[in-house]
Structure formats: C-alpha cells, structure tokens
Amino acid sequence: MASTSSSRYAKHRRIGEDDELEEVEEEAEEELERFDDFTIASSWEKFISEIEAICRQWLADGAKILMQKGAEGVPPFENLYMIKRELKHGKRVYSMEYHFMKSAKGQNSYWDDDTHSMQLSFGVDEFLIIAPLSASGVILDDPESTKLLSSVAIALSNCGSNWPAFVPVHDPSRKAYIGIQNLGTVFTRRFEADRIGSQVPIRLMHLEGLHELFLSKFVLSSSDFPARVKVHFSMKLSYKTPEYDHDNETLDSEATEPLTENEVVNHPRKLWDDDCPWAEWYSAEDPVKGFELTAIWGERTFEETLEMAEVENASSFDADSWFLHPVVSRYMVDDSIGKFVGFASQLHLLVNAYESSVEAQFLEDFVADTSGQDNAKSTATVPPPSVIDRVMKDLFSDETGNYMEAENKYSRAMRGAPADSLFGQFCLHALWFGNCNICAIATLWIDFVREIRWCWEESERLPRMKSTSSIDLSSCLIHQKLQMLTICIERKRSLNREKGTGYKDETSNSTAVNKSRKGSAGVVPKMMLLNTFQEMHAPYTQDAPLMTEDMHEERLHAAEAFGNAIGLSGQLERDILCSDMSAFKAANPDAVFEDFIRWHSPGEWLSEDKTDGNAGWPPKGKLSHRMSQHGNVWRKIWNDALPLPVSEQKSLLDPVREGEKVLHYLETLRPQQLLEQMVCTAFKSSADILNKTMYGGFKEMKTKMDRLYVTMASTLKSFLGNSDVNDLVGGLKRLCQVFEHIEKLLILAASINRKLIDAPRLAQAIFYDYYNFYLPKMGTSLESICYEKEFTTKEKVGMYERDAVSNLFPPPTANQSWRKVLSMGNLLNGHEPMQREIIFSVQERISNGHYSSPTPLCTNNEKIQTHRMYISGTSNDLWVALSVTSWD
C-alpha cells in the first residue's frame, strides 16, 4: 500500500515538474522576443536605450535614495537637488541632469526665493536638462537640439516617466530652451523659450503688448480673439535704490551750479559715517550698498487688454506684498588682508609690535635702528617729523579730561586706560601712526614723554587728565603714573602760589605751641579725656598719601621686611602717625598719649569699665603690653609731635620727589612693559568707542558686544601671569579675529538702523537675518573660512512700514539724466522697476471642448492649465517662456 502511494506521489511530482519546465520555456521565449539585439541597433537607438536605463534607475530610486547616493544641493536653493550622468553619442559627450525637490512646492509659491529659473519659467517642479559637455560651450543647432529632445522624449515615454525634459538651443548665453513633457496617454505639454538681448520693441515694454503677445499664442489672428478671455495674471516687480551720486553732491540739495575748486576744499564731502563714534579714527565703507524691494501682485483675472494699462499705471503701494533685501558689501565675508580697515586690523598690527618687543631692552634701540636705515626704508617705517608734530599737537591740545565712562561692566577688568585719557589717546593715535610697528611706536613714545616732561618743568596741567585726588588702581600703571603726575603738578603749582604770596611755614617754629583747640571735626560720643573732665574731639587728618600700584607693592615688601622689628613698616608710616598725633593734639590740647591710643587704636587699650555702658570718670583701663613697653616707638613719636592742625602741617606727599619718580618711570620703561599696557588700553578703548554706536538696540548685537568684553577680559588677564609669549600672542591674534567680526557686524547694524530709523521692527528683522547668515563665519580660528554663499534673504514689509521703505527711493533729481527716459510703468517715487516678471495663464475644464477626453483620467470639474507664459524683462532685455498643453 505504501509502495503504491509513493509511486503515485512520484508520478504527480514528475507531472508537476514537466508543467514548470514548460512555463520556464514559455517565459524564455517571451524574454527572447523582448530582447534588444544591439548588434543591429543604430547608434541613436543605443543612445535612447542608455538614457532610458538611467531614467529608470532614477525613477526607481526616488528622491530619498537619490539624496543618499550623493545628489547635490543646487545653491542657493534649499529644497532643490540634482544628480547627473554623462552619456556619449558619436563624438559628442552629453551631461544629463535630473533636478528634483526634497518636498513638494505649493501651488502659489513660484515667486519665493527658493525657485529655480526653470521652475519659474515653465511652472514645473522637477525637470531634466541634457546638454553637450564642453568647457567651451558648444552651440547646439536646431536639428541637433530637436534630435536630442526626441531621444529624451522617447526614453521617458518608454520608462513611463512624466518628467519634463529641456534642451538648450542656439547660443547658451541666451538661455533659450525647448522642452516636452508627457502627461499620460492623452495630454502632452510642450515648452519653448527665447530671449531678446538687445533693444526691446516699445510694444513689449508695456503690459498691453505683453498681454496681446500671450493671446497670440492660442489664436490665429486678432480677429479670432474671443470677446472676453479670462487670463490669470500675477506680477513681481523688483526695484533697487539708486546709487548715491557723489559726483553731483552739493551742500545745498537745491543748488544747480557746481561748486568751484576753492569751495570744494572749504566744504569737504560729508561721508555716511561722519557722526559715528569711529569716524574720528577712520571712515568705514558702508556695508549696505542699497536695498532691493520686491512688490508682488497676487493672482487675479482679467478679461480685456485695456485692464492691463490700469495695472501698469497703478501705484506700487497697491501690491499685495512687499519684501525688502539689503545689498550687503562682499567685504563682510572677505577675510583677505587689507579688505577691511578698522580697529581690528590696527590691533592686529599692534599685537605684531608687541611680539617684536619681547626681547628688546630699550626703546631707543629701535629709534637708533630706524635712523641707520636708508631713507626709503626709514620713511616707510616711521612717518616724517611733521606727522609726529601734528600728533603731539593733537594729544596735548588744551582739553579737559572728561573720561568716557564705559557702559559695559567688564570694561574695567581689562587693566587699560580710559579712551579719552592722555594715555588712551596716545594708544589710539599709535594704532594709526604709520603702520603701527615697533619703530614707529618707539619714536612716538619718546616724543610723548618729552612733552610730558615739559609740562612738568613748566608746571603746566596735563591735558586729557581729570583733576582728582585719587588714583584708579584698576587702570594700567602708565595711567596711574600720569594721574600721580597730574596731582603732583597741582600741588607744585599750589606751593608756588603760596611762595608768591609770602606764605610762612609756621611748622618751622618748634617753640610756638598754641593751647587753643584747632582742627576739630566734632565730639567723639561717650569719650572723655583721662586727665581733664573734657569731651574728646576727633581731629581732621590728612588723607593717606596717594600711591600707584607699584608703590603699594613696595610698601607691602617693606612691611614684610621691617614690620615685626619696629612696629612700623617704614618712614611713610612714621610720617602718617606723626601727622595724626599732631592733629589730635591740636584738637585736644590737654590730651595724653593714652587718650590718643583710645581714639586711634582702641584695640591697644584694655578697658576696665563696666559693660553696661554707664562708665564713670575717669575712665578705667590701661595700655596693652606692646604699647606700655619701655622705648615704644609710638610714645616717642607722640612726645616729638607738635600740636598742629592739618591746615598747618606739611603735606605727606612730596610733589617734587614723586613727580620726578613718575618721569623716571616713563623715561626708562622697557619696550615690552610699554606694549603690554598699550595692547590692553588699545583693545579697551577701541571697544568702548564702538560701544557708543547707535544701532537701534538690536539684541543680538548687544549680546555680541557684551560677549566681546568678556572675551577681551579673559584674554588680556594673561598679562598678569607668567604666560608663555607664544601662547599669549596666539590668543591676542584670535582676539583680533573675533574683534573684526563684531566690528563688521556693528557697522552693519549702524548702517541698517540709520537707513530704517522709522521702521525699527523691519531693521531688527533684517539685521537678524544677516546675523544668522554671518554666524558660521564668526569662529576664532586664524584660518580664513571660505564663505561663497550669497545672502539672499528677504524680509516682508508691513503695511505701516511701506512709507519708511519708500523713503529709500528719493525722487530723481533733474540732473540725473539716466532717469529722464522711462520705458516701463509701475513707478515708485519716479523710479521704474529694474526687473518686471509676469505670469499669464489660461485654464480650461477637462470636460470642455478640445481638451475633453474619452478616458476618465480626472474628474470633470478639474481644470488644466492649457497655456502659460512667463515673462521677465527690462527695456533692454526680454525673456519669454511658454508652455502649451495639447491633446494627442
């Protein structure tokens, strides 16, 4: 039984195998029938087959996989990608490019900035372009272009693709194309385009003529025009602000007579940044070269040609949307040396000078080296004496020292001098003196110190220095020294006046002791003198003598060396203590040493009074062990001190001695010490000047300025330590790069703000757009970042902002001859658009007339765009692209 069953199953298996074999043979025959025998195919058929194979592969992959396979973005479009292949036909090599979109484009989005010219011209989303691959730009004649287009059309039809395909014809510089697109078994869309690159006929400069041109594409003659054809119309106008006419600029805008040569000299031309904070030091190129305004009329329907004239005469204010785009100078993203001249470029030169000063001992060595050079080289290194004299005259002009207070809280952390101070101005002048090398700086410094010594010897007040009784220890040491010298000059002048009036120094009479109370500042609460039942008076005392940072350090070293031995750190402390004792004796004639200790150093008096605050008289207590020792220095000074109020004491500050110390410091300063302080001051002063710029309070700009101060403070504090010179110089050069980026952005912000002062929201939005565009450039690397991307962002203008924007287009003046002949309408304050773009289209229902189809490809209510024409042009250039849908 089992054997029979197995035999039956084996028989069925053989029958099944025979059936399968027959099926395989049939499939092989079918494949053989479909096999392309290339041994007899023409080269043209092979070419078509190769195109078809490539298109099939692209069609099968789809956009997502093509992007993974290396499809490249098409700049500057964010949504458009391209993949290409090369093909050979005969002796020609062709390049076939497939352009596709990452995401579908909206129906009414062709006026946006993310639209390729082919998409805009022909109303398509994706497309193929096939053209000769040649560096010389081979011109395609009509037969070849037709054959090439036919090849692509056949290949696309075979693979079932409905991509539109385009082939360039005639001269490629004319951007002329023909194209075709299969829309299924019924419809075909054909494309053609051409360009007039010379004088455009007057009829085609106006909307009426262009409307008639469009109508002529689907009627045989004007007599065939329908009475009313519903033409869909949309328009985009582009305006550009006129360039500033420097050649015809006058002081009086109404003047018609040109200025004479003498008048031009006496009335220098006003620059755009004359009232900006940096204008005293340099004139910046205006980064905003102008604005481009785009006015868009949304789609509307017209039935008569005469209606076109009304649109042409309409005001640009009637447009549905306005978009504004700033034309920004290329130097904003150009790092080439010499392209941008500002504080940052000069600070970079100063850092180079600092690097050269590290090993030098004396500034005079650089001056000596310069004098030994040949004249040509010396002249290029150090400006002539006349320039030095002019700088000194400017520095030492009779100006009061009203220092500019830095608004930024980090400014004081940079150990520099105020920008308006004498040393701050020296550093700023040095930045622009010659090429800011070490030789030029050394020459300028020696003359600078020479002028300071003259002021000291003549008791002349130092210019640009505040009259103050304190020294700013947060500033650099040179500024502290100049503050000390200013005080010494004032004291010196005061002493000279006293000598001139016959002032007698009463302190020289050591036997004259007046018992009357003098110099009292008031009663000390709850304190009585020990030997007499009298209230204790607090005296006026001299202020502690002024000291610079290095003097404080010397005092601390003296205290460490001698303080434990004698109880006082040196002669200065003895003089201060003696002055206080003399003033106390004058205010309390009956006081004893113990009274002074109770007032001056209560910790040295061991009180035995009750703690309830009701102490009796006389006060009970005793001196500390240190103060009661035999031979105590304090008691000895007390015994020798005369009872003299402050007004009769000798000043603790010797102005002549301290003034000479300051001059000695300035005259013997080492090059590296000078350059260190110059670098800190120059960075701080430059930033403080830029920080005064009015830029409309753009928050991104304010954040960057605050960050700049933080970065400068962090980098410049390296001078306080023992940092490696190479590391320090590298950090300073990176800081210069950061400074340049922010300086450029600040100048741009100032320019945008003043041009759109009446539209602050729009100004802020435009700056924010460019800030985001520029942000990748703002690294700290010393390497120049390649930045070929163009800034194309446009900002929408609000209805309430249109008046402010229209002010950017002042009416043309009579002497602007290039505005006398106007060729197109739609004027904006008398200015014609630099480009006009129009889309005409006609739509028809599928079920009506010629385009009705027996095949139900779509619903009867769906419309198809039967004719579409894109027109772009000016009075000297016209580009027309037409797409026509036909029924096959």
Summary of the structure (lengths in Angstrom):
residues: 888
radius of gyration: 44.7
end to end distance: 70.1
largest distance: 156.2
contacts: 2521
relative contact order: 0.11
helix: 46%
strand: 16%
